[in-house]
Amino acid sequence: MLRKYAVLIGTIAAITLPMASASAQTALKWAHVYETSEPFHTESVWAAEEIKKRTDGRYTIDVFPASQLGKEADINQGLTLGTVDIIISGSSFAAREFPPIGVTYFPFTFRDADHLLAYTKSDKYKELTGGYEEASGHHITATTYYGTRHTTSNRPIEKCADMQGLKIRVPDVPAYLAMPRACGANTAPIAFAEVYLALQQGTVEAQENPLTTIEAKKFYEVQKHIILTGHIVDHLNTIVSQSRWSQLSDEDKAIFTEVMQEAAARATKIIVDREKALVETFKERGLTVTEVDRADFEKNVMEKVTFEEFGYRKEDWEAIRAVK
C-alpha cells in the first residue's frame, strides 16, 4: 500500500513540476503606440527588465512599440481579448469603458504637470480608476505625464476665433474635440500613425500634441506654426489586463505596481525636462512659436461645450481642479 502511495505521489510530482517550471517563466506582452525614442518606450523596457529581476525571472516581458500590435483602440481591446497583457494608453480610451474617467482630458482641467501628479495621489483618482476597473476588469497601476498639448498649424493662430474652419486632426475620442470645436475648427479623427502623412499631403492642415510628441513624430517638418494653446495637460495610464492581474500573487502585484510607478516617474521627469528646451529648439528650426491668450480659449470652451455631452460629470472636474 505504501509503495502505491509513493508511486502516486511521484506521478503527481512529475506532472506538476513542468507546470511549475512553465509558470516560473511566464511571458507577457506589453504594447503601446509610441516611438522607440520616447520615454514611454525606454522606461517600459526598463520596467520589463526590472520586473524580471525582482521576480527572479518568473516573468519575462516583451515590449512592442510604435503600434506593432495595433492602434490604440486595438491594444485596449486586446486587454479583453487576451492578445496583450499590459498597455500604455490614455484615459480617453479608458473612458470608453467608464466615461467619467475621461473628464481628465477635458480642456483646462489641470494647471500643469505638478497639478496632474497631485491628482494621481488624490481620492478622486482612486475613485475614477476604481470605477474603470469595476467597469472593465483591468487594473491601472501607474500614470505618466505625457505632456501639455499644443497646436501646430500651417496657418497663424493667435486667438480661438483664428481656428474657424481649420482642418485639424484630433484623436478619435470625445474630450479632444472640445477645444477645436468650440473655436470653430473642423476635426478629423486620423490614426496616430498616419498623422505625419496626412499633414504632408494636406489632408489636414493642423494637429495637436505635446511638444515632445511633435519632436518625436517629426511633425515640425510639415508644419509652419506652433501655437502654445496648452489646452490639455495630458497623461497615460499603465494598465494590466484583468486576466493577468487576477493571476498575480499579492507579492507580484506589489512588485508590478512599484516598478511601473517608478517607470512612470522616470518618464515624467524626462518629459518635463525636454519640454523646457523644445520651444527654443523649434524656433531654431525656423518655426513660428506663438504664445496665446489661454483665457480666451478656455472662455470659449466653457461657453460652448457642456460636460454632459461627453458623458462627464462637472463635479468630478471641479474636484480635480481643486486638488492642491
C-alpha positions as CSV (number, residue, x, y, z in Angstrom):
1,M,0.0,0.0,0.0
2,L,2.8,2.4,0.9
3,R,4.5,1.6,-2.3
4,K,1.4,2.5,-4.3
5,Y,1.1,5.9,-2.5
6,A,4.8,6.5,-3.2
7,V,4.2,5.8,-6.9
8,L,1.1,8.0,-6.9
9,I,3.0,10.9,-5.3
10,G,5.9,10.5,-7.7
11,T,3.5,10.6,-10.6
12,I,1.8,13.8,-9.3
13,A,5.2,15.4,-8.8
14,A,6.2,14.5,-12.4
15,I,3.1,16.2,-13.7
16,T,3.2,19.3,-11.6
17,L,6.9,20.1,-11.9
18,P,6.7,21.0,-15.6
19,M,3.7,23.1,-14.8
20,A,5.5,24.9,-12.1
21,S,8.5,25.4,-14.4
22,A,6.3,26.9,-17.1
23,S,4.6,29.3,-14.7
24,A,8.0,30.3,-13.4
25,Q,8.8,31.7,-16.9
26,T,5.5,33.4,-17.8
27,A,5.9,35.5,-21.0
28,L,3.9,38.8,-21.2
29,K,3.2,41.2,-24.0
30,W,3.4,45.0,-23.3
31,A,2.1,47.2,-26.1
32,H,1.9,50.9,-26.9
33,V,1.8,53.2,-29.9
34,Y,4.8,55.4,-29.2
35,E,8.2,55.6,-30.9
36,T,11.3,53.8,-29.5
37,S,13.0,57.1,-28.9
38,E,10.2,58.2,-26.4
39,P,10.5,57.7,-22.7
40,F,7.2,55.8,-22.7
41,H,9.1,53.1,-24.5
42,T,12.5,53.3,-23.0
43,E,11.1,53.3,-19.4
44,S,8.7,50.4,-20.3
45,V,11.8,48.4,-21.4
46,W,13.5,49.3,-18.1
47,A,10.4,48.2,-16.2
48,A,10.2,44.9,-18.1
49,E,13.8,44.1,-17.1
50,E,13.3,45.3,-13.6
51,I,10.2,43.1,-13.1
52,K,12.1,40.1,-14.5
53,K,14.9,40.9,-12.0
54,R,12.6,41.4,-9.0
55,T,10.6,38.3,-9.7
56,D,13.7,36.2,-10.1
57,G,12.9,35.6,-13.7
58,R,9.4,34.3,-13.2
59,Y,8.1,36.9,-15.6
60,T,9.6,37.9,-19.0
61,I,8.1,40.9,-20.7
62,D,8.4,41.8,-24.4
63,V,7.6,45.4,-25.2
64,F,6.0,46.2,-28.6
65,P,6.3,49.9,-29.5
66,A,5.0,52.1,-32.4
67,S,1.6,50.4,-32.9
68,Q,3.3,47.0,-33.7
69,L,0.3,45.2,-32.1
70,G,-2.3,47.6,-33.4
71,K,-3.6,51.1,-33.0
72,E,-4.5,52.4,-29.6
73,A,-8.1,51.3,-29.8
74,D,-6.8,47.8,-30.9
75,I,-4.5,47.4,-27.9
76,N,-7.2,48.5,-25.5
77,Q,-9.4,45.8,-27.0
78,G,-6.5,43.4,-26.8
79,L,-6.6,43.6,-23.0
80,T,-10.0,42.0,-23.0
81,L,-9.3,39.6,-25.9
82,G,-6.1,38.4,-24.2
83,T,-3.8,39.4,-27.1
84,V,-1.8,41.8,-24.8
85,D,-1.2,41.7,-21.0
86,I,-0.1,45.3,-20.4
87,I,-0.6,48.5,-22.3
88,I,0.2,52.2,-22.0
89,S,-2.8,54.3,-23.1
90,G,-4.7,57.4,-22.3
91,S,-7.7,57.9,-20.1
92,S,-9.7,59.0,-23.1
93,F,-9.7,55.3,-24.2
94,A,-10.4,54.1,-20.7
95,A,-13.5,56.3,-20.9
96,R,-15.0,54.0,-23.5
97,E,-15.4,51.6,-20.6
98,F,-16.1,54.1,-17.9
99,P,-17.0,57.6,-19.3
100,P,-16.4,59.6,-16.1
101,I,-12.6,59.0,-16.2
102,G,-12.4,60.9,-19.5
103,V,-13.1,64.2,-17.7
104,T,-9.3,64.3,-17.0
105,Y,-8.9,65.2,-20.7
106,F,-11.4,68.0,-20.7
107,P,-9.6,71.2,-21.7
108,F,-8.1,73.3,-19.0
109,T,-8.6,70.7,-16.2
110,F,-5.0,70.7,-15.0
111,R,-2.8,73.7,-14.5
112,D,0.5,71.9,-15.1
113,A,2.4,68.6,-14.6
114,D,2.6,69.1,-10.9
115,H,-1.1,69.5,-10.6
116,L,-1.6,66.3,-12.6
117,L,0.8,64.4,-10.3
118,A,-1.0,65.7,-7.2
119,Y,-4.3,64.4,-8.7
120,T,-2.8,60.9,-9.0
121,K,-2.3,60.9,-5.3
122,S,-5.9,62.1,-4.6
123,D,-9.1,60.3,-3.5
124,K,-10.7,61.4,-6.8
125,Y,-8.0,59.5,-8.7
126,K,-8.7,56.4,-6.7
127,E,-12.4,56.8,-7.3
128,L,-12.1,57.2,-11.1
129,T,-9.5,54.5,-11.6
130,G,-11.5,52.2,-9.4
131,G,-14.6,52.9,-11.5
132,Y,-12.7,52.0,-14.6
133,E,-11.5,48.7,-13.0
134,E,-15.0,47.8,-11.9
135,A,-16.4,48.5,-15.4
136,S,-13.6,46.9,-17.4
137,G,-11.9,44.5,-15.0
138,H,-8.5,45.9,-16.0
139,H,-6.2,47.5,-13.4
140,I,-4.4,50.8,-13.7
141,T,-1.0,50.5,-11.9
142,A,0.5,53.9,-12.8
143,T,0.0,57.2,-14.5
144,T,2.7,59.1,-16.5
145,Y,2.7,62.8,-17.5
146,Y,2.5,62.7,-21.3
147,G,3.0,66.4,-21.9
148,T,1.0,69.5,-22.3
149,R,-0.9,69.5,-25.6
150,H,-0.3,72.4,-28.0
151,T,-1.5,73.1,-31.6
152,T,0.6,73.0,-34.8
153,S,-0.7,74.5,-38.0
154,N,0.2,75.8,-41.4
155,R,-1.8,79.0,-40.7
156,P,-1.1,81.5,-38.0
157,I,-3.3,81.4,-34.9
158,E,-3.3,83.8,-32.0
159,K,-6.9,83.5,-30.6
160,C,-9.7,81.0,-30.6
161,A,-11.5,82.6,-33.5
162,D,-8.5,82.1,-35.8
163,M,-9.2,78.4,-35.8
164,Q,-12.6,78.9,-37.6
165,G,-12.7,76.4,-40.4
166,L,-9.3,74.9,-39.6
167,K,-8.9,71.3,-40.7
168,I,-7.3,69.8,-37.6
169,R,-6.5,66.2,-36.7
170,V,-7.6,65.1,-33.2
171,P,-7.7,61.6,-31.7
172,D,-11.0,59.8,-32.1
173,V,-12.1,60.4,-28.5
174,P,-14.6,62.9,-27.3
175,A,-12.5,65.1,-24.9
176,Y,-10.1,66.1,-27.6
177,L,-12.9,67.6,-29.7
178,A,-14.0,70.2,-27.2
179,M,-11.4,72.9,-27.7
180,P,-11.2,72.7,-31.6
181,R,-15.0,72.6,-32.0
182,A,-15.5,75.5,-29.5
183,C,-13.2,77.5,-31.7
184,G,-15.0,76.5,-35.0
185,A,-12.4,74.1,-36.4
186,N,-13.3,71.1,-38.5
187,T,-11.9,68.0,-36.8
188,A,-10.7,64.8,-38.4
189,P,-10.0,61.5,-36.4
190,I,-6.9,60.3,-38.2
191,A,-5.0,57.4,-36.6
192,F,-1.8,58.5,-34.7
193,A,0.5,56.5,-37.0
194,E,-0.9,58.3,-40.1
195,V,-0.8,61.9,-38.9
196,Y,2.5,62.8,-40.5
197,L,1.4,61.7,-44.0
198,A,-2.0,63.5,-43.5
199,L,-0.2,66.8,-42.7
200,Q,2.3,66.3,-45.5
201,Q,-0.4,65.6,-48.1
202,G,-2.7,68.4,-46.9
203,T,-5.5,66.1,-45.8
204,V,-5.4,68.2,-42.6
205,E,-3.6,71.4,-42.0
206,A,-3.2,71.2,-38.3
207,Q,-2.9,68.8,-35.3
208,E,-2.4,69.0,-31.5
209,N,0.1,67.1,-29.3
210,P,2.7,67.8,-26.7
211,L,6.0,69.4,-27.8
212,T,7.8,66.1,-27.2
213,T,5.5,64.2,-29.5
214,I,5.8,66.9,-32.2
215,E,9.5,66.3,-31.9
216,A,9.4,62.5,-31.8
217,K,7.0,62.2,-34.7
218,K,8.7,65.0,-36.7
219,F,5.5,66.9,-37.2
220,Y,7.6,70.1,-37.3
221,E,8.9,69.0,-40.7
222,V,5.4,69.5,-42.2
223,Q,4.1,72.4,-40.1
224,K,5.0,76.1,-40.0
225,H,3.5,77.3,-36.7
226,I,3.5,76.0,-33.2
227,I,0.7,77.6,-31.1
228,L,1.1,77.2,-27.4
229,T,-2.5,76.6,-26.6
230,G,-1.7,74.3,-23.6
231,H,-5.3,73.2,-23.7
232,I,-4.8,69.7,-22.2
233,V,-2.3,68.6,-19.6
234,D,-2.1,65.0,-20.9
235,H,-1.3,61.7,-19.3
236,L,-1.0,58.0,-20.0
237,N,-2.0,55.0,-17.8
238,T,-0.2,51.8,-17.5
239,I,-2.9,49.1,-17.5
240,V,-2.7,45.4,-16.7
241,S,-5.4,43.1,-18.1
242,Q,-8.0,41.6,-15.9
243,S,-6.9,38.1,-16.8
244,R,-3.3,38.8,-16.0
245,W,-3.8,40.8,-12.9
246,S,-6.1,38.2,-11.3
247,Q,-3.4,35.6,-11.8
248,L,-0.7,37.6,-9.9
249,S,0.0,36.8,-6.3
250,D,-0.2,39.7,-3.9
251,E,3.6,39.8,-3.8
252,D,3.8,40.1,-7.5
253,K,1.1,42.7,-7.7
254,A,3.1,44.8,-5.3
255,I,6.3,44.3,-7.5
256,F,4.5,45.2,-10.7
257,T,2.9,48.3,-9.2
258,E,6.1,49.5,-7.6
259,V,8.2,49.1,-10.8
260,M,5.5,50.6,-13.1
261,Q,5.1,53.6,-10.8
262,E,8.9,54.0,-10.8
263,A,8.9,53.8,-14.6
264,A,6.1,56.4,-14.8
265,A,8.1,58.8,-12.5
266,R,11.3,58.3,-14.6
267,A,9.4,59.0,-17.9
268,T,7.6,62.0,-16.4
269,K,10.9,63.7,-15.4
270,I,12.3,63.1,-18.9
271,I,9.2,64.7,-20.5
272,V,9.2,67.7,-18.1
273,D,12.9,68.4,-18.8
274,R,12.5,68.0,-22.6
275,E,9.6,70.4,-22.8
276,K,11.6,73.1,-21.2
277,A,14.1,73.1,-24.0
278,L,11.9,72.4,-27.1
279,V,10.4,75.9,-27.6
280,E,13.8,77.3,-28.4
281,T,14.7,74.2,-30.4
282,F,11.6,74.7,-32.7
283,K,12.4,78.4,-33.1
284,E,16.0,77.5,-34.2
285,R,14.4,75.2,-36.8
286,G,12.6,78.1,-38.3
287,L,9.1,77.6,-36.9
288,T,7.0,80.4,-35.6
289,V,6.2,79.8,-32.0
290,T,3.1,81.8,-30.8
291,E,2.0,82.5,-27.2
292,V,-1.8,82.8,-27.0
293,D,-4.3,84.1,-24.5
294,R,-5.3,80.8,-23.0
295,A,-8.1,82.5,-21.1
296,D,-9.8,83.3,-24.5
297,F,-9.7,79.6,-25.4
298,E,-10.9,78.5,-22.0
299,K,-13.8,81.0,-22.1
300,N,-15.0,79.7,-25.4
301,V,-14.8,76.1,-24.3
302,M,-16.8,76.8,-21.1
303,E,-19.4,78.8,-23.0
304,K,-19.9,76.4,-26.0
305,V,-19.3,72.9,-24.6
306,T,-21.1,71.0,-21.8
307,F,-19.7,68.2,-19.7
308,E,-22.9,66.2,-20.2
309,E,-22.5,65.8,-24.0
310,F,-19.3,63.9,-23.4
311,G,-20.6,61.8,-20.6
312,Y,-18.6,63.6,-17.9
313,R,-19.6,64.9,-14.5
314,K,-18.9,68.6,-13.8
315,E,-18.5,67.8,-10.1
316,D,-15.5,65.4,-11.0
317,W,-13.9,68.2,-13.0
318,E,-14.4,70.7,-10.2
319,A,-12.9,68.2,-7.6
320,I,-9.9,67.7,-9.8
321,R,-9.4,71.4,-10.3
322,A,-9.4,71.9,-6.5
323,V,-6.6,69.4,-5.9
324,K,-3.6,71.1,-4.4
